[in-house]
Amino acid sequence: MDHMEAEKSSRRGHPLLRGGMKKETYSHGFSRSQMEALSAMCEAFIPALSAEEICSSDGKEDTPNKHLIAFYAASACQSPVPDEVADLMERRGQKEGNLLVKIVLWMLGFRLGTLLLCGSSSFSERFPFINKFSDMSVEKREEVLLKWSRARLRFPLRITFLMVKIFCCFIFYSMTNEKSENPSWKAIGYSLPIDKEPKISKKSRPLDKGIVETAKHDDSSLLSTLTEKGLKVRTDPHQNLYTIDCDAVIVGSGCGGAVAASVLANSGYKVLVIEKGNYFTSEDYTSLEAPSYDQLYESGGILSTLDASMMILAGSTVGGGSAVNWSASIRTPQHVLDEWSDEHKLHVFGSLEYQSAMDKVCQRIGVTENCAEEGFQNKVLRKGCQKLGLEAKPVPRNAPENHYCGSCCFGCRTGDKRGTDTTWLVDAVNSGAVILTGCKAEKFVFENNLSGEKKNKKCVGLIAKMLGKDIMGRIRIQAKVVVSACGSLLTPPLMISSGLENRNIGKNLHLHPSSMVWGYFPESVSDLKGTKFEGGIITSLCKSSQRAIIETPALGPSSFATLFPWVSGQGMKERMTKYSRTVHLFALVRDRGSGTLEGEGRITYQFDPRDKEDIREALRQALRILVAAGATEVGTHRSDGQRLSCRGVEGRKLEEFLDDVCDVGGVRSSEETWTLHCSAHQMGSCRMGRNAERVWLTREGELGGRRTLRL
């Protein structure tokens, strides 16, 4: 095997994280007429165009290369894109949104339905004088989609526009062949990271001593493996139930669960960690967007609030969020600690004990304070801040100072980033802990204390189900100590399914909402070299106010296309050709607004007007930073494609543009324009404190009246 072959082989990674797995049949349930309408809609979003005509109309004399010609000629109506869109929508879309899309597609399969939804755009000069949606010209279909996007009082059409646009762009720019290649990548200047040296496969993985992967077992082999790991297992064939005895069971292997597992295991407890995600190591990661989102994130990375106003990213793998975090490892600010200690009477956060614990955590995950070399986006942020006299602070990271990885959001391929899967969980398994993957907790089991008091119960374990297809039985885990550490999004639903009743369960969900702006930096006019997908993801930040900061995001091609505003098929393709040199900055606010978890994946959120004002000011600051750094064009993610050409722009014209920048509402807003907010931080739905009217956890993280269960 020569060097190039070794390099390609090293990029293949884990089978679940590879691309190119084409399906022979689809079970999405869309009818033939619905698929016909969906294909027509996909074609309107990403149409086939002539690269030569576009380049000549722009005044470009150079003949476009073969990659650009092929990119413009490609369309999202080509197989298997529409079927992949329908399949992903059926698996990952909100059920109400899916129903809405199916109704709209059904109506578009008829002339009368098309007339009702598309109006005069459906008219034809030939009998019967009305076209079905799929018979309309691409230009007419684009016109209709743009009207739907701006329809203030017909939000079902807006929702349909948004859902199909999201899934269509995601599939088109993330779908790969058996060589892990996408036809559009060379045209837009994107490439997967290349390992400097071909990786030599290691004989063992960090957690092999304690990991039990249910996907690799059937009922018989699972029981024998658990027994070999030192757990007591009993079977009840009548109830199809396995009972496991241990000292402590922990739900979740992320930042909370992993530390708890390490501390308890090192103290002599026999610990069992259950994790519904799978286990991957640095050798497994491929940096491919579609399979990485599917395997490493909650709901495959396609999770939103019920009104589709905010996209939410949360880790769902061994290591939880720490396996996919953008490396930023910022200590809890002092003013936040003061608030928790003083206002909520949680005095531990004002103690030296807490500071000591934070020191220990930072030491174990290898937090460094500086970055040896910043990537393109962070260079832009720093340069713009310097030009404006603003401070761009270095961001501490759980990685070495020379860590130059732009794909840690899909798992760190170098293994340099120190998540819980390479630190605390390693400590835990070395002390005898067992980690059971592909195992999802269904409910906690409670019993009355010996005192017999109704409200004074103790948790004695939990019931869980295996997600592996070859394991039929459920498991009951009996333990002296039970820890729920499955995050702000999954803990409240688990409590509700366990029969707990408290009006505060699932309330007070905070999301740190963020909104984005962008700037284009052609290589020919910028002294800053590189691409948006290279280098550390977050290495600098600018503080806009006491509650808002400006940072840089990780956006692969499909994420970029999914979130970027669509105003025409040609405009979107032209924007994608500028992908690699388009810098994004986002404004993130410590929100006063909050949301509620009504069940698993059922999230509502209400903005506070003060938060929107903070985001507005941060967006304006971010745009100034981009202009000062030398962007030739800047814009926001407002649905109408709000943008400004910066060449020769005067200060007055820039300020006029900034005056029109605001943080508009979501897709269900009554305004003509809207935007998609994003969240990668979820917290607050398991509120602690002394005030029983506002919280449901004691100051020790224990449920009131439920002993031995801690969060």
SULGI-V921635 format. One line per field, one symbol per residue. phi: phi as a letter, one per 20 degrees, with the letter a starting at -180 (. if undefined). psi: psi as a letter, one per 30 degrees, with the letter a starting at -180 (. if undefined). burial: I if it has 24 or more other ideal C-beta (glycine too) atoms within 12 Angstrom, else O. A space follows every 10 residues. Layout:
BEGIN
phi = ???
psi = ???
burial = ???
END
This chain:
BEGIN
phi = .effffffff efmfgfdeem efeecccfnf ffffffffff fffffceece fffffffene efffffffff ffffcfeffd ggffffffff edffffffff fffffffffc ffffffedmf fefcedgemc efgfeffgff ffgfgffffd ffdcfgffff gfffffffff fgedfcefel cdgefffend bffdffcgfe gefcdgdgfc eceffecdgf ffffffffen eeccdcffel cddddbebdc eodefeffff ffffffeofe dcddcfeddc cgfefdmfff ffffedcflm mdccffemeb ecdbfbafol fffcfenfce fggfffffff fefdlefgfd efgfffffff ffffemfdec cfbeegffff gffffffeme edefdfcebf fefccecffd nefemffdef fdcfffgfff dofdddemcd fdaeddcffg fnffeddced qbdcceeffe defecdddbf cccecdnfed fggffffenf cafefnemfd clgccdcbbd cggfcdeeeo cfddngfccb bceebfdccc bdeecfgffg ffeffdcaff fffffffdgf deedcceddf fefbcceerf mdddbcfegf fffffgffff fffffffffo febcaddffe mgbbeefmfe gffffffffe ebeffefefe efdbbdecbc ccanfcfdqe fffdcccffe mdfgmcfmdc d
psi = kleeeeeeef feakefglag ikkelkhfgk leeeeeeeee eeeeeilklj eeeeeeffgk fkkkleeeee eefklffkkg eeeeeeeeee eflkeeeeee eeeeeeeffl eeeeeeffbf ffklflkggk klefflleee eeeeeeeeeg jegifeeeee eeeeeeeeee eeffklafgh kkffeeeggk llkkkekkkj kkellegeff kjjffglaee eeeeeeefgg kkklkjfegh kkkkklekkk jkgaeeeeee eeeeefgfkj kkkkkfalkl leffkfgkee feeefflkhg gikllfggfk kkkkkilkfb fffglgfkik lklefeeeee eeeghifefg lfeeeeeeee eeeeghklfl keklleeeee eeeeeeefgl kjkkkklhll fgjikggffg kjffgekilf fgdeeeeeff gglkkjlhkk kellkklklf fgkefilkkg alklkkfkfg jellkkkkle kkkjhglfff eeeeeefggk jkffkflgkk fiklklllkk ikffgkfkla lfgklkejfl lkjeafgklk akljjleeee eefkkkflee eeeeeffgef gjkkkkkkkj kellakjflk giklkjkkee eeeeeeeeee eeeeeeeefg kfkllagkfg hklkkfjgkl eeeeeeeeff kljlaafglf lelllkllkg kklffiklaf jffflgklfg gkkkgjlgjl .
burial = OOOOOOOOOI IIIIOIIIIO OOOOOOOIOI OOOIIIIIII IIIIIIIIIO IOOIOOOOOO OOOIOOOIOI IIIIIIIIOI IIIIIIIIII OIIIOOIIOI IIIIIIIIII IOIIIOIIOO IIOOOOOOOI IIIIIIOIOI IIIIIIIIII IOOIIIIIII IIIIIIIIII IIIIIIOOOI OIIIIOIIII IIIOIOOOIO OOOOIIIOOI IIIIIOIOIO OIIOIIOOII IOIOIOOOOO IIIIIIIIII IIIIIIIIII IIIIIOOOII IIIIIIIIII IIIIIIIIII IIIIIIIIII IIIIIIIIII IIIIIIIIII IIIIIIIIII OIOOOOOOOI IOOIOIOIIO OOOOOOOIOO IOOIIIIIOO IOOIIIIIII IIIIIOOIOI OIIIIIIIII OOIIIIIIII IIIIIIIIII IIIIIIIIIO IIIIIIIIII IIIIIIOOOO OOOOOOIIII IIIIIIIIOO IOIIIIIIII IIIIIIIIII IIIIIIIIOI OIOIIIIIII IIIIIIIIII IOOOOIOIOI IIIIIIIIII IIIIOOIIII IIIIIIIIII IIIIIIIIII IIIIIIIIII IIIIIIIIII IIIIIIIOOI IIIIIIIOOO IIOIIIIIII IIIIIIIIII IIIIIIIIIO IIIIOIOOOO OOOIOOIIOO IIIIIIIIIO OOIIIIIIII IIIIIIIIIO OOOOIIIIOO IIIIIIIIII I
END
